[in-house]
């Protein structure tokens, strides 16, 4: 399965493009305050957490979820929402140091949801939480390089969402993950479209995601990240246009900024990409939660872009910034692959 680089490239060579397709469909994009088969779907909590993430306030988002978990320890939404917050942090900072906590939260999510199902096998929200947890497992595993396991878990979650839709076609929240799966499955199957039994479901997938965004119980701005990932693959110009709107509306949300920068990168709009990634670098440089790795990633993206468009001097400039940040021990440990490749690029240009 191909994993292109759109939002960020990690050191295993696995990007966040397909990963984010599963990530942002999981749970924080969906759920309103209702009681479906007695399983709680806390709208107010979602709104608070969503606002925190859109403002780049991850610690505050965690506090909101910790309080909810204390008040409703029997509800699977709590640990799943908390795990989703950790995953957003992981994507933004490219930091996997809390893996143990993350997986324990998903274990608890599935345990609590199974308890709900034991008393009511028709509880669609309990099923939804289980499939969402599986999707998050797939996301995390893929990010950390365990591709086969990640694909299996991600597919399991998506197929579960499709079964929910079969049971209730008006369960619009499930269309987000199902539509994303249909889209990316078709992207991977494109070389085989000539076969009569292989169909192109990219447009169907996009339509499903748009349906979820417009008709789901709760479709906040974060749900646009899923659509943006598709557009980055299918329509980079459209991705840039949408991302520009989202960055304008939510300037503190680096998730949209990463996507906007990637859109410009795909379109080879060098000056625009420099502007966006430089702004992200400045933002993350001021963030005490980052050790310098985030800024380095910005310069790495621009170094790669510079090389691809033949801008030798600019490439060398960004590579030197990467190497300089790599002098910090913590940064070098996390970014050794990129630092070594930056040195190699400088050597290549020096030999021309």
KEKE-3310 file (N, C-alpha, C; in steps of 0.2 Angstrom, whole numbers, plus 5000, padded with zeros to 4 digits):
npx = (5004:5003:5010:5010:5018:5010:5005:5015:5032:5037:5050:5050:5047:5034:5020:5009:4997:4988:4987:4981:4969:4962:4964:4957:4944:4940:4934:4933:4927:4915:4899:4885:4876:4867:4856:4859:4853:4856:4870:4881:4884:4893:4890:4893:4905:4913:4912:4920:4932:4935:4936:4948:4958:4957:4962:4975:4977:4982:4984:4974:4963:4965:4963:4949:4944:4949:4941:4929:4930:4931:4919:4910:4914:4910:4907:4912:4915:4923:4937:4940:4939:4949:4960:4960:4964:4977:4982:4981:4990:5001:5002:5004:5016:5024:5027:5029:5029:5020:5014:5010:5001:4991:4987:4982:4971:4963:4961:4953:4942:4936:4933:4923:4914:4910:4904:4893:4887:4884:4873:4864:4864:4861:4866:4871:4880:4889:4895:4900:4910:4919:4923:4929:4939:4947:4951:4959:4969:4975:4979:4989:4998:5002:5009:5020:5027:5022:5016:5008:5000:4994:4986:4978:4970:4965:4957:4948:4941:4935:4927:4918:4911:4905:4896:4888:4882:4874:4865:4859:4855:4855:4864:4874:4887:4895:4899:4910:4922:4920:4918:4931:4939:4934:4939:4953:4956:4953:4962:4974:4971:4971:4980:4974:4961:4957:4953:4938:4931:4936:4932:4931:4930:4933:4926:4914:4918:4923:4911:4904:4911:4908:4895:4894:4900:4891:4879:4880:4879:4887:4897:4911:4924:4935:4933:4935:4948:4949:4943:4952:4963:4960:4958:4971:4976:4968:4964:4974:4974:4961:4962:4971:4964:4953:4961:4967:4956:4953:4964:4964:4953:4956:4969:4978:4978:4988:4987:4979:4988:4999:4993:4990:5003:5008:4999:5003:5016:5014:5009:5020:5022:5033:5036:5025:5024:5035:5032:5021:5026:5037:5030:5023:5035:5039:5029:5029:5041:5040:5033:5033:5031:5038:5054:5062:5061:5050:5052:5063:5057:5049:5059:5065:5055:5055:5067:5067:5057:5064:5075:5068:5062:5073:5081:5095:5103:5094:5090:5102:5103:5092:5095:5106:5100:5093:5104:5110:5100:5100:5111:5107:5105:5093:5085:5093:5092:5079:5077:5087:5088:5083:5092:5104:5101:5100:5113:5118:5112:5118:5131:5129:5126:5138:5146:5143)
npy = (4994:5011:5025:5041:5057:5070:5078:5077:5069:5055:5047:5033:5033:5033:5042:5055:5056:5046:5041:5052:5051:5041:5045:5058:5054:5048:5050:5063:5071:5067:5065:5069:5076:5064:5050:5035:5020:5020:5023:5036:5051:5063:5079:5092:5091:5086:5098:5107:5101:5100:5114:5117:5110:5116:5128:5125:5120:5108:5103:5108:5102:5089:5090:5093:5081:5072:5076:5072:5058:5055:5059:5051:5036:5024:5026:5023:5034:5043:5038:5036:5048:5055:5047:5051:5065:5063:5058:5068:5076:5069:5068:5082:5085:5075:5064:5050:5046:5043:5031:5019:5024:5028:5016:5009:5017:5015:5001:5002:5009:4999:4989:4995:4998:4985:4980:4988:4983:4970:4971:4976:4972:4979:4991:5004:5015:5010:5001:5009:5016:5005:5002:5014:5015:5004:5009:5020:5013:5007:5019:5024:5013:5013:5025:5022:5013:5000:4993:4983:4978:4990:4993:4982:4984:4997:4994:4985:4994:5003:4994:4990:5002:5003:4993:4998:5008:5000:4995:5006:5019:5032:5035:5046:5050:5039:5039:5046:5040:5028:5033:5039:5027:5021:5030:5030:5016:5015:5023:5016:5005:5009:5006:4994:4996:4993:4980:4971:4969:4978:4993:5011:5020:5033:5045:5042:5040:5053:5060:5053:5057:5071:5071:5066:5077:5087:5082:5075:5072:5080:5091:5098:5110:5103:5091:5094:5091:5078:5079:5087:5079:5070:5079:5083:5073:5071:5083:5095:5109:5112:5108:5117:5129:5126:5124:5136:5144:5137:5139:5153:5155:5148:5151:5146:5133:5121:5110:5112:5121:5113:5106:5115:5120:5108:5107:5118:5113:5102:5108:5115:5128:5138:5150:5152:5140:5142:5153:5148:5136:5143:5151:5141:5135:5146:5146:5134:5134:5143:5135:5126:5113:5107:5101:5107:5099:5100:5112:5109:5099:5108:5115:5104:5100:5111:5110:5099:5102:5113:5106:5098:5108:5113:5123:5126:5134:5138:5126:5121:5131:5128:5115:5118:5124:5113:5105:5113:5113:5100:5099:5099:5087:5080:5082:5077:5063:5061:5065:5060:5053:5063:5073:5067:5065:5078:5082:5074:5079:5092:5088:5082:5093:5100:5093:5095)
npz = (5000:4996:5003:5002:5004:5012:5023:5032:5033:5040:5050:5046:5033:5031:5028:5033:5025:5021:5033:5040:5034:5041:5054:5056:5054:5065:5079:5085:5076:5075:5083:5093:5107:5112:5115:5110:5110:5123:5124:5128:5119:5119:5115:5120:5126:5115:5107:5116:5116:5103:5100:5108:5101:5088:5092:5095:5108:5116:5129:5137:5130:5134:5148:5148:5143:5153:5164:5160:5159:5172:5177:5170:5170:5164:5151:5134:5125:5132:5135:5121:5115:5122:5118:5104:5105:5110:5098:5089:5094:5092:5078:5075:5082:5079:5088:5098:5111:5120:5118:5125:5134:5125:5119:5129:5132:5121:5122:5134:5128:5119:5128:5136:5127:5122:5133:5133:5122:5126:5133:5125:5109:5098:5098:5090:5092:5101:5094:5084:5092:5094:5081:5078:5087:5082:5070:5075:5080:5069:5063:5071:5072:5058:5057:5065:5058:5057:5046:5040:5051:5054:5042:5042:5054:5051:5040:5046:5054:5045:5037:5047:5049:5037:5038:5048:5042:5033:5041:5046:5036:5039:5048:5048:5053:5051:5038:5036:5039:5031:5018:5016:5017:5005:4995:4997:4995:4982:4976:4978:4970:4957:4946:4942:4937:4924:4925:4925:4937:4946:4953:4952:4965:4970:4968:4974:4987:4991:4990:5000:5011:5011:5013:5026:5032:5030:5034:5046:5064:5071:5064:5064:5060:5060:5053:5040:5037:5033:5021:5014:5014:5004:4993:4991:4985:4974:4969:4969:4968:4972:4985:4990:4990:4999:5010:5012:5016:5028:5036:5037:5045:5056:5062:5072:5072:5067:5060:5049:5043:5040:5030:5020:5016:5011:5000:4992:4990:4982:4971:4967:4970:4975:4982:4990:4997:5005:5012:5020:5027:5034:5043:5050:5056:5064:5073:5079:5085:5095:5104:5118:5120:5110:5104:5095:5084:5076:5070:5062:5053:5045:5038:5032:5023:5014:5009:5002:4993:4987:4980:4971:4962:4957:4964:4969:4978:4988:4992:4999:5008:5017:5020:5028:5039:5044:5048:5058:5068:5071:5080:5092:5105:5108:5097:5086:5089:5086:5073:5065:5052:5043:5045:5041:5028:5023:5024:5015:5003:5002:5000:4987:4979:4980:4973:4960)
capx = (5000:5007:5009:5013:5019:5006:5005:5022:5035:5040:5056:5050:5045:5027:5017:5002:4992:4983:4986:4977:4963:4959:4964:4952:4937:4939:4928:4932:4924:4908:4895:4881:4873:4861:4856:4857:4853:4859:4877:4882:4888:4893:4891:4896:4912:4916:4913:4925:4939:4937:4939:4954:4962:4958:4966:4982:4978:4981:4984:4967:4959:4966:4960:4942:4943:4950:4936:4923:4931:4930:4912:4907:4919:4907:4906:4917:4917:4929:4944:4941:4941:4956:4965:4960:4968:4984:4984:4982:4997:5006:5003:5007:5023:5028:5030:5026:5032:5014:5011:5007:4994:4987:4984:4977:4964:4959:4958:4947:4936:4933:4930:4917:4909:4908:4899:4886:4884:4882:4866:4860:4868:4859:4868:4875:4885:4894:4898:4904:4916:4923:4926:4933:4946:4951:4954:4965:4975:4978:4983:4996:5003:5005:5014:5026:5030:5020:5011:5003:4995:4990:4981:4972:4966:4961:4952:4943:4937:4931:4922:4913:4907:4901:4891:4883:4878:4870:4860:4855:4858:4855:4869:4879:4893:4899:4900:4916:4927:4918:4920:4938:4942:4933:4943:4960:4956:4953:4969:4979:4969:4970:4983:4970:4955:4956:4950:4931:4929:4939:4929:4934:4926:4935:4921:4909:4921:4922:4903:4902:4914:4904:4888:4895:4901:4885:4873:4882:4876:4892:4902:4914:4929:4940:4931:4938:4955:4948:4942:4958:4968:4957:4959:4978:4978:4963:4963:4978:4971:4955:4965:4974:4958:4950:4965:4968:4950:4953:4970:4962:4948:4959:4976:4982:4978:4994:4985:4977:4994:5003:4990:4991:5009:5008:4996:5008:5022:5012:5008:5027:5022:5038:5036:5019:5026:5040:5028:5017:5031:5040:5025:5023:5041:5039:5024:5031:5047:5038:5029:5037:5031:5042:5061:5066:5060:5045:5055:5067:5052:5047:5065:5065:5050:5057:5073:5065:5054:5069:5078:5063:5061:5080:5083:5101:5105:5089:5090:5108:5101:5087:5099:5111:5096:5092:5110:5111:5095:5102:5116:5103:5105:5086:5083:5096:5089:5072:5078:5094:5087:5082:5098:5109:5100:5102:5120:5120:5110:5123:5137:5128:5127:5145:5150:5141)
capy = (5000:5017:5030:5047:5062:5076:5083:5076:5063:5052:5044:5027:5034:5033:5049:5056:5057:5040:5040:5057:5049:5037:5049:5063:5052:5043:5052:5070:5074:5065:5063:5074:5074:5060:5044:5030:5013:5021:5025:5043:5054:5070:5085:5098:5089:5087:5105:5110:5098:5103:5121:5117:5108:5121:5133:5122:5119:5101:5101:5110:5097:5083:5091:5092:5073:5069:5077:5068:5051:5055:5059:5046:5031:5019:5028:5023:5040:5046:5036:5036:5055:5056:5044:5055:5071:5061:5056:5074:5079:5064:5071:5089:5085:5069:5062:5044:5044:5041:5025:5015:5027:5029:5010:5008:5021:5011:4995:5003:5010:4993:4985:4998:4997:4978:4980:4991:4978:4964:4972:4978:4970:4983:4998:5007:5020:5006:4998:5014:5017:5000:5003:5020:5013:5000:5014:5024:5008:5007:5025:5024:5007:5015:5030:5020:5009:4993:4994:4977:4978:4996:4992:4977:4987:5002:4991:4983:4999:5005:4989:4991:5008:5002:4988:5002:5011:4995:4994:5012:5023:5039:5036:5049:5050:5033:5040:5050:5034:5024:5037:5039:5021:5019:5034:5028:5010:5016:5026:5010:5000:5013:5002:4988:4998:4989:4974:4972:4968:4983:4999:5017:5023:5039:5051:5040:5041:5060:5061:5051:5062:5077:5069:5066:5084:5091:5079:5071:5075:5086:5091:5104:5112:5098:5086:5096:5088:5072:5081:5090:5074:5068:5084:5084:5067:5071:5090:5100:5116:5113:5107:5124:5134:5125:5125:5143:5146:5135:5143:5160:5154:5144:5152:5143:5126:5119:5104:5115:5124:5108:5104:5121:5120:5102:5108:5122:5109:5098:5113:5118:5135:5138:5156:5151:5135:5145:5157:5144:5132:5147:5152:5135:5135:5151:5144:5128:5136:5146:5130:5123:5106:5105:5102:5109:5094:5103:5117:5105:5096:5113:5116:5098:5100:5116:5108:5094:5106:5117:5102:5096:5113:5115:5129:5124:5139:5138:5119:5121:5135:5125:5110:5120:5125:5107:5102:5117:5111:5093:5099:5097:5080:5077:5083:5072:5057:5060:5067:5058:5052:5069:5077:5064:5066:5085:5082:5071:5084:5097:5085:5081:5100:5102:5089:5097)
capz = (5000:4995:5008:5000:5009:5011:5028:5035:5032:5046:5048:5043:5026:5031:5028:5036:5021:5022:5040:5042:5032:5046:5060:5057:5054:5070:5084:5087:5070:5075:5089:5096:5113:5111:5118:5105:5113:5130:5124:5128:5113:5122:5111:5123:5127:5108:5105:5120:5114:5096:5100:5110:5096:5083:5095:5097:5116:5118:5136:5139:5128:5138:5154:5147:5143:5160:5168:5157:5161:5179:5178:5166:5169:5160:5144:5129:5122:5136:5133:5114:5114:5125:5113:5098:5107:5109:5091:5086:5096:5089:5071:5075:5085:5077:5095:5099:5117:5124:5115:5130:5137:5119:5117:5135:5131:5116:5126:5138:5124:5117:5134:5138:5121:5122:5139:5131:5117:5130:5136:5119:5103:5092:5100:5085:5095:5104:5088:5081:5096:5093:5075:5078:5091:5078:5065:5078:5081:5062:5062:5076:5069:5052:5059:5069:5054:5057:5040:5039:5056:5053:5036:5044:5059:5048:5036:5050:5057:5040:5036:5052:5048:5031:5041:5052:5036:5030:5046:5047:5031:5041:5053:5043:5055:5049:5031:5035:5039:5026:5012:5016:5015:4998:4991:4997:4992:4974:4974:4978:4965:4951:4941:4940:4935:4918:4927:4926:4944:4950:4951:4954:4970:4972:4968:4979:4993:4992:4991:5007:5016:5010:5016:5033:5034:5029:5038:5052:5070:5073:5059:5065:5055:5059:5048:5033:5036:5029:5014:5012:5012:4997:4988:4990:4980:4968:4966:4974:4968:4977:4992:4992:4991:5005:5016:5013:5020:5035:5040:5038:5050:5062:5061:5077:5070:5063:5056:5042:5040:5037:5023:5015:5014:5006:4994:4988:4988:4977:4965:4966:4971:4980:4987:4994:5002:5010:5017:5025:5031:5038:5048:5055:5060:5069:5078:5083:5088:5102:5107:5123:5119:5104:5106:5089:5078:5072:5065:5057:5048:5041:5034:5028:5017:5010:5006:4997:4987:4983:4976:4966:4957:4954:4967:4972:4984:4993:4995:5003:5014:5021:5023:5034:5045:5047:5051:5064:5073:5073:5085:5099:5105:5107:5090:5082:5090:5083:5066:5062:5045:5039:5046:5037:5021:5022:5023:5008:4998:5002:4996:4980:4976:4980:4968:4953)
cpx = (5004:5005:5013:5014:5015:5007:5012:5025:5038:5046:5056:5048:5038:5024:5011:4997:4986:4982:4981:4970:4959:4959:4959:4945:4935:4933:4927:4928:4916:4905:4892:4878:4867:4861:4854:4858:4857:4866:4877:4886:4888:4895:4895:4904:4916:4917:4919:4932:4940:4939:4946:4959:4963:4962:4973:4983:4977:4980:4977:4962:4959:4962:4952:4940:4944:4944:4930:4924:4930:4923:4908:4911:4916:4906:4912:4920:4923:4936:4945:4943:4948:4961:4966:4964:4975:4986:4985:4988:5002:5008:5006:5014:5027:5031:5026:5027:5026:5011:5007:5001:4989:4983:4980:4971:4960:4957:4952:4941:4933:4930:4924:4912:4906:4903:4893:4883:4881:4875:4862:4865:4866:4861:4873:4881:4891:4898:4903:4911:4921:4927:4931:4940:4950:4955:4960:4971:4979:4982:4990:5001:5006:5010:5020:5029:5027:5014:5006:4998:4991:4985:4976:4967:4962:4956:4946:4938:4932:4926:4916:4909:4903:4895:4886:4879:4873:4864:4856:4859:4859:4860:4875:4886:4898:4902:4907:4922:4926:4920:4928:4941:4940:4937:4950:4961:4957:4959:4974:4977:4969:4974:4979:4963:4953:4952:4942:4928:4932:4936:4932:4929:4928:4930:4915:4912:4921:4915:4901:4905:4910:4897:4889:4896:4895:4879:4874:4879:4881:4897:4906:4920:4934:4939:4933:4945:4954:4947:4948:4963:4966:4959:4967:4980:4974:4963:4967:4976:4965:4957:4968:4969:4955:4954:4967:4962:4951:4958:4968:4957:4951:4966:4981:4982:4983:4992:4983:4983:4998:5000:4990:4998:5011:5005:5000:5014:5020:5012:5015:5026:5027:5038:5030:5021:5031:5037:5024:5021:5035:5036:5024:5029:5041:5034:5026:5037:5046:5034:5034:5037:5035:5050:5065:5064:5055:5047:5059:5063:5050:5053:5066:5061:5052:5063:5072:5062:5059:5073:5074:5062:5068:5083:5089:5103:5100:5089:5096:5106:5097:5091:5103:5106:5094:5098:5111:5106:5097:5108:5113:5102:5098:5083:5086:5094:5083:5073:5084:5093:5087:5089:5104:5108:5101:5109:5122:5118:5115:5130:5136:5128:5134:5149:5148:5146)
cpy = (5006:5022:5036:5052:5068:5081:5083:5070:5061:5048:5036:5027:5033:5040:5049:5057:5052:5040:5045:5055:5045:5042:5054:5061:5048:5045:5059:5074:5072:5064:5070:5072:5071:5054:5039:5023:5014:5023:5033:5045:5061:5076:5090:5097:5089:5094:5108:5107:5100:5110:5121:5115:5113:5127:5131:5121:5112:5099:5103:5105:5091:5084:5090:5085:5070:5070:5073:5061:5050:5055:5054:5040:5025:5020:5027:5029:5043:5044:5036:5044:5057:5053:5048:5062:5069:5060:5063:5077:5075:5067:5078:5089:5080:5066:5056:5042:5042:5035:5021:5018:5027:5022:5008:5011:5017:5005:4996:5005:5004:4989:4988:4998:4990:4977:4983:4986:4972:4965:4974:4977:4975:4990:5000:5011:5016:5003:5003:5016:5011:5000:5009:5018:5008:5005:5018:5019:5008:5013:5025:5019:5010:5020:5028:5014:5002:4993:4989:4977:4984:4996:4987:4980:4993:5000:4988:4988:5002:5001:4989:4997:5007:4997:4993:5006:5006:4994:5000:5017:5030:5040:5039:5050:5045:5034:5043:5044:5030:5027:5037:5033:5019:5023:5031:5021:5010:5019:5021:5005:5003:5009:4996:4990:4995:4983:4975:4972:4973:4990:5005:5020:5030:5045:5049:5041:5049:5062:5059:5055:5069:5076:5069:5073:5088:5089:5075:5075:5081:5086:5098:5105:5107:5092:5088:5094:5082:5074:5083:5085:5071:5072:5084:5078:5068:5078:5095:5107:5117:5112:5114:5129:5133:5126:5132:5146:5144:5138:5150:5160:5152:5145:5148:5135:5124:5114:5107:5118:5119:5106:5109:5121:5114:5103:5113:5118:5105:5102:5116:5125:5137:5144:5155:5146:5138:5149:5153:5140:5137:5149:5147:5134:5140:5149:5139:5129:5139:5141:5126:5116:5103:5106:5105:5104:5097:5108:5114:5102:5102:5114:5110:5098:5105:5114:5103:5097:5110:5112:5100:5101:5116:5121:5127:5128:5138:5131:5119:5126:5132:5119:5112:5122:5119:5104:5106:5115:5104:5093:5098:5090:5077:5077:5078:5065:5055:5061:5065:5057:5058:5073:5074:5065:5073:5086:5080:5076:5090:5094:5084:5088:5102:5098:5090:5101)
cpz = (5000:5000:5006:5006:5008:5017:5031:5033:5038:5045:5046:5036:5025:5032:5032:5032:5022:5029:5042:5039:5037:5052:5061:5056:5060:5075:5085:5082:5071:5082:5092:5102:5112:5115:5113:5108:5120:5130:5123:5122:5115:5117:5114:5124:5120:5106:5109:5117:5107:5096:5103:5105:5090:5086:5097:5104:5117:5125:5139:5136:5132:5145:5153:5147:5150:5164:5166:5159:5168:5181:5175:5164:5165:5153:5139:5126:5126:5134:5125:5112:5116:5120:5107:5099:5106:5102:5087:5088:5093:5082:5071:5077:5083:5083:5097:5106:5122:5121:5120:5133:5131:5119:5123:5135:5126:5118:5130:5134:5122:5122:5136:5133:5121:5128:5137:5126:5120:5132:5130:5112:5097:5093:5095:5087:5098:5099:5085:5085:5095:5087:5074:5082:5086:5073:5068:5079:5074:5061:5065:5073:5063:5053:5061:5064:5053:5052:5040:5044:5055:5047:5039:5049:5056:5044:5040:5053:5051:5038:5041:5051:5042:5034:5045:5047:5033:5035:5047:5042:5033:5047:5049:5046:5053:5042:5030:5034:5033:5019:5011:5014:5008:4994:4991:4994:4984:4972:4973:4972:4958:4945:4938:4938:4928:4919:4928:4933:4949:4948:4955:4959:4973:4973:4973:4986:4995:4993:4998:5012:5016:5014:5024:5036:5034:5033:5044:5058:5072:5068:5059:5060:5055:5054:5041:5032:5032:5022:5011:5010:5005:4992:4986:4985:4974:4965:4970:4973:4972:4984:4994:4994:4997:5011:5017:5018:5027:5039:5041:5044:5057:5062:5067:5076:5065:5058:5049:5039:5036:5030:5018:5012:5009:5000:4989:4986:4982:4970:4963:4966:4977:4985:4992:4999:5007:5015:5022:5030:5036:5044:5053:5059:5065:5075:5082:5087:5095:5106:5112:5123:5114:5106:5100:5083:5074:5067:5060:5052:5043:5036:5029:5022:5012:5006:5001:4991:4983:4978:4970:4960:4955:4958:4972:4979:4989:4996:5000:5009:5019:5024:5029:5040:5048:5051:5058:5069:5075:5078:5092:5099:5105:5100:5085:5083:5087:5075:5062:5054:5041:5039:5041:5029:5019:5021:5016:5002:4997:4998:4989:4976:4975:4975:4961:4950)
residu = (UNK:UNK:UNK:UNK:UNK:UNK:UNK:UNK:UNK:UNK:UNK:UNK:UNK:UNK:UNK:UNK:UNK:UNK:UNK:UNK:UNK:UNK:UNK:UNK:UNK:UNK:UNK:UNK:UNK:UNK:UNK:UNK:UNK:UNK:UNK:UNK:UNK:UNK:UNK:UNK:UNK:UNK:UNK:UNK:UNK:UNK:UNK:UNK:UNK:UNK:UNK:UNK:UNK:UNK:UNK:UNK:UNK:UNK:UNK:UNK:UNK:UNK:UNK:UNK:UNK:UNK:UNK:UNK:UNK:UNK:UNK:UNK:UNK:UNK:UNK:UNK:UNK:UNK:UNK:UNK:UNK:UNK:UNK:UNK:UNK:UNK:UNK:UNK:UNK:UNK:UNK:UNK:UNK:UNK:UNK:UNK:UNK:UNK:UNK:UNK:UNK:UNK:UNK:UNK:UNK:UNK:UNK:UNK:UNK:UNK:UNK:UNK:UNK:UNK:UNK:UNK:UNK:UNK:UNK:UNK:UNK:UNK:UNK:UNK:UNK:UNK:UNK:UNK:UNK:UNK:UNK:UNK:UNK:UNK:UNK:UNK:UNK:UNK:UNK:UNK:UNK:UNK:UNK:UNK:UNK:UNK:UNK:UNK:UNK:UNK:UNK:UNK:UNK:UNK:UNK:UNK:UNK:UNK:UNK:UNK:UNK:UNK:UNK:UNK:UNK:UNK:UNK:UNK:UNK:UNK:UNK:UNK:UNK:UNK:UNK:UNK:UNK:UNK:UNK:UNK:UNK:UNK:UNK:UNK:UNK:UNK:UNK:UNK:UNK:UNK:UNK:UNK:UNK:UNK:UNK:UNK:UNK:UNK:UNK:UNK:UNK:UNK:UNK:UNK:UNK:UNK:UNK:UNK:UNK:UNK:UNK:UNK:UNK:UNK:UNK:UNK:UNK:UNK:UNK:UNK:UNK:UNK:UNK:UNK:UNK:UNK:UNK:UNK:UNK:UNK:UNK:UNK:UNK:UNK:UNK:UNK:UNK:UNK:UNK:UNK:UNK:UNK:UNK:UNK:UNK:UNK:UNK:UNK:UNK:UNK:UNK:UNK:UNK:UNK:UNK:UNK:UNK:UNK:UNK:UNK:UNK:UNK:UNK:UNK:UNK:UNK:UNK:UNK:UNK:UNK:UNK:UNK:UNK:UNK:UNK:UNK:UNK:UNK:UNK:UNK:UNK:UNK:UNK:UNK:UNK:UNK:UNK:UNK:UNK:UNK:UNK:UNK:UNK:UNK:UNK:UNK:UNK:UNK:UNK:UNK:UNK:UNK:UNK:UNK:UNK:UNK:UNK:UNK:UNK:UNK:UNK:UNK:UNK:UNK:UNK:UNK:UNK:UNK:UNK:UNK:UNK:UNK:UNK:UNK:UNK:UNK:UNK:UNK:UNK:UNK:UNK:UNK:UNK:UNK:UNK:UNK:UNK:UNK:UNK:UNK:UNK:UNK:UNK:UNK:UNK:UNK:UNK:UNK:UNK:UNK:UNK:UNK)
# end
